[in-house]
Amino acid sequence: MMKLLPFWVLIVGLQSAVLAQDSGFRAIFGGALQFGIPTEAFRDNLTNTGVGGGFNLLFRLGDAPVYMGMDVGLMKYDGEVINQTVNISGFFKDYELRTNNNILTAHVVTRIQPETAWPVQPYLEGMVGTKGLFTVTNLVDITVNGAEVVDTNTDESDFAFSYGLAAGFVMNVFGNDGIGIDLRCAYLPGGNAEYLVRRNDLSSALITDPLDAFEKKNSPTTLIIPQIGISIRISSLNREEEEDGAYNW
């Protein structure tokens, strides 16, 4: 039953889109710092917490307190760096091989956010989409000022179906009813995917290639993602229409 709940939330959003009358353009845009915490079978292989950021763009569906849109996030959960010095025509150049293991999340979202007079506005979301787990290695010339990426290669990548629920609330703390602090936590089960995790049987002194530090694993990809960010309201309605109750946070 719990697995079906995100889909029911999405269906409610679609029904509201069909039934609601047009009452002006209204949307929410947000950006956040995110933490990806592997759980259940995923955590048996990966104990690191991913850190990164994400954004969402949601459009309100008529006068109903329902929004639909997209939510995208990118988090790094591990990495390795190897220094190399190369003799090129008698000149020595310093390079770094930087390997990063990442999780990309992309979901279609339906949000139910009832209108209240409270300074804290709670909401519930249903999410359906995908998780991408991928490893990228960059060759970086550190001889130049600021470092320069001279080559990039995607070493591993896999995608898994993802779905789940999120709950959160927006707090108006800036004295502007169009901007608020957004606190949210998502629970996102997912299908199986292949990904790289750090090996425990290899000394760092023996690593000559960043990829040598990792081994391939396969498991379901359940994540818990707490986040803190900023939520910005965008509206074509004028102040009088909003104050008349056509739109609240």
N, C-alpha and C positions, 0 to 999 in steps of 0.2 A: 504493500500500500504506500509506504514512504517513497519508493522509487517512482511511483506514478504521480506524486504530488507536484513536482516541477512542471509536468506536462499539463496538469489541470490548471495551474497558474497561467501557463501560456495560453491555454484555450480561453480562459476568462478574459485575458487581454485581447485576443482576437475578436471575441464576441463584442467587447466594449468598443473596439474600433469600428465594427459594422453598425452598431446601434447608436453610437454617440453622434450628436449633431456638432457641426463645426462651430467652434466658438473662439477661434483665434489660435495663432501659433504659440505653443508653449513647450519648453524643453528644459532638460537639466544636463549640464556638462560638469564632469568631475575628474579630478586627478588625485592619485593616492600613492602613498608608500605601502607596499605589500610584503607580507611574509608568508611563504609557502611551506607549510608543515606537513611532510608525508605522514600518513597514518595507515593503520591496519597492515595488510601485506606489503604495501609500498615501503613502510618504515622498516620492515625486516631487511631490506636491501639498502635503503637510503635513510640515514639518520640526520643528514644536514638539513638545515632550514634555508630555503631559498629566500633571497632578498632582492627586491626590485620595485618596479612601479607599474601603474596601470591607469587607464582612463575609461570613462563610459560616456555615452551620449544617448539620452533617452527622450522620447517625444511623448507628450501627454495625449491621450486618446479622447478628444472631446471634453465633456464636462465630468466624465467619470474619473475617479482618483486612481487611474491606471496609466502606466507608461510602458512603452516598448522601445527597445534599441539594442545597442551593442556594448559589450564589456570586454576589454582586451588588457592583458597583463604580460609582463616579461620579467622573469626572476632568474638570477644566477645562483646555483646551489653548490658549485665547487669549481676549482680551477688549479692549474699548475703552470709554473713559469720556469723555463730553462734559458740560461745565458750562453751565448756562443760568440766567439771571436773568429772572424774569417779574414784570411789574407787574400786581398784582391789586387793583383799587379803590384805587390810590394807595400800596399797600404792596408792597415788593419782596420776593420770595421766591426763594431759591436752590435749584436742582434739579440733579440729576445724572442723565443717561441712561447706565446701565451695561449693556453688552451682553457676555454671556459665551457662548463656544462650548464645548460639553461633549460628553463621550462616556459613555454609560451601557452597562454590560455586565451581562448576566443569563444565567446558565448553570445547567443541571442538571449535577451533578458526581458522578462515581463515583471514590472514592479507595481505592487499595490501600496499606495501611500495615502491613507485617509487624511482628509483635511481636518486639522484640529487648531484650537487657539493656544496650544501649548508652545513654549519656546523650544521644546524638543519634538521633532516630527519623526515617528517610527515608520518603518516600511518593511515589506517582505518581498523577496524576489524568487522567481523560478528561472533556472538557467539551463540551456541546452546548447552544446557546442563541441569543442575539441580541445585537447591538450597536445602540444607538440614538445617532445623532449629531443634536444639536439646539442651537439658538441661542435664548437668552432675553434680552429687554431689560426692565430694571426702571427705572421712574421713581421717583427717590428724593428726598424732601424733606429737604435737609440744613440747613434753617433750624432745625428742631427738634433738641433734644439727642439724640444717638445715631442720628440719621437715621431716616427712616420711608419704607418702600416704599408708594407710593400707587397704583401701577399696574404690572402685569406682563403681558408679551405674549410668546408663543412665535412667533418669526419664521420659523424653519425647523426641520423635523424629518424624519428618515428612519431606517428600520431595515433591518438586514441580517442574514442568517443567519450564525451564528458557531459555530465548533467548534475544538477543539485539545487540546493536552496541557499539563500543568503538572507540575513536579517541585519538591520542596522537602524541608525537614527541620525538625523541632521540637527545640529545645534546652532542657533543664531547667536554668535558671540561677537560679531563685528559691528553691531549697530546698523546693519544693512540687511533687510529681510530677503535680499537676493543672493546673499553669500553666507555659507555656513560651514561648520566643521562636520565632516561625514565620518562616522565610525561604523564599520561593517565587519561581519564575519561570514564567510561562505564555507559550506561543506560540499565538496565536489567529488563524488565517486567517479570512477572512470574505467574504461576498458584496459586491456593489457597493452603494454608498449615495451620496446627495448630501449635501454639507456645505459650510460656509463656511470660507474661508481668507483670510488677510490679502493685500490687494493690494500690489503692489510699485511700481505706476505712479501713486500718489497721495500728495501731500504731506499730512502731518498738519494743516497750517495750512488746508487746503481742506475738512476734514471738519466738517460741521455736524450730521450724524446718524451715530451709531456704526456703523450698518449700511453706510454708505458706505465704511468701511475694509475691507470684505470682498467677496469674489466667490465664486460658487458653483462647486464642482468635483464630479466624480464619479469614483469608482475603487473597486477592492476595498479592504477595510478590515482588512488584516493588522496585528496589534499584538503587540508583545512587552511583557509586563507584569511587571517585577520588583517585589517588595514585601517589606516587613518589618512584622511585627505580633505580636500576642499570641494564643496559642491556649489555650483553657480547656476542660478535660475535665469533662463532666457525666455522672454515673453514679448509678443506683439501687442498685448493688451495694455491699455493706458491705466493710469493709477486709479481712476474712478471705477473702472470695470473690476480691477483687482479688489478694491476696498468694498465693492458691492457683493463680494463673495464668489465671483466667477473664478478666482484663483487664489489659493493659499499655498504655503510652502508644501 
